Amino acid sequence: PDDVDSQGHIVFQPFAGVSSLRSFPVELIGRIVALLQTLPWQVYLITRSYPRSERGKMQHEREDAQAFAGKNITVLDNLSVPATLNLIRTSRACIS
């Protein structure tokens, strides 16, 4: 139910691993976002802000990427794994 109906977009996923040290530094995220905003395509920035256990506990810290939203950048929080995979499958590029 949370599939994104889009094709030809770019997916940017700067957060990875179980440690904040594995994610892109905030300054680098900002530089990549600035570059992506110059492109003519829709860009989806996805976070890992979703519950990962039966008790609804956050496996990772909440990643607030809303500061990077705007122009052609849409931040997607709480996207399911199947929806994320579909978004990547229909993208023109994935940066992660």
N, C-alpha and C positions, 0 to 999 in steps of 0.2 A: 504493500500500500504506500510505501514511501519512495517508490521509484521516481526518478526525475526524467521527464519526457524531453530529451534533448539528444542531438547528434552533432558531431563536429566541434564539440567544446573541448576545453583543456581542463584537466584535473590537477590541482596542486595540493599535495598532502605533506606539509612540512614537519609533522609530528610523528615520531616513530619510537619503537622500543618501550621498555618499561622505565627508562631513565630519561630525565630531561636532557642529559648530556647527549642523547642520541637524536634529539630534535634539532632542526635548523636554528641557529641563533636568531633572535628577534631582528637584529640589524639586517641579516641576510634575507630573512623573510620579507622585510620591507623593500629591499632592493629588487627582489624577484617580483613582488607584487607591482612595483612601479613599472617594471619592464612589461609584465603581463597586461597592465592597463593600457598599454599602447597598441595592443593587438586588436584586430577586428572581431575576435571570437569571444563567446561567453566563457568565463573561467569559474570553476567551482573549487573553492578552498574547503577541504574537508578536515574536520577535527576528529579526535577520539573521545569526545565528550558524551559518553553514553554509559549506562550501567552495564557491568560485565559479570554480575553474579546473581544468584537467586534472590539474595536479600536486597538487591538494588544498589549495592555498594559500588562506588566508582573505583575501577581498577587503576585508572590513571587520574592525575589531577585534571580539573576542568581547564580546558584550553580555550581561552577567550580570544578568538580571532576576529571579533566584530570590528576592531580598529582597522582591519584591512579590507573591509567591505566597501563597495562603491564602484562607480563606473561600470565596468563589465565583470567585476568580482562579486560573487555571491558566496557567502559563508554558509556551509551546511553542517549543523550540529545534529547529533543524535540520529545519524543515518545508519540504517541497518547494514549488516555485512552484505546480504544479497543486493541491496540497492547500491551500495558502494561498488561492488563488482560490476553491476550493470552499467553504472556511470562510467567506469574505467573502460569497459568493453566498447562503448559507443563513442569514446573520446578520440580526438585527433592526436592527443599527446597526454602523457601523465608524468608529472614531476613529483618525485617523492624521495 
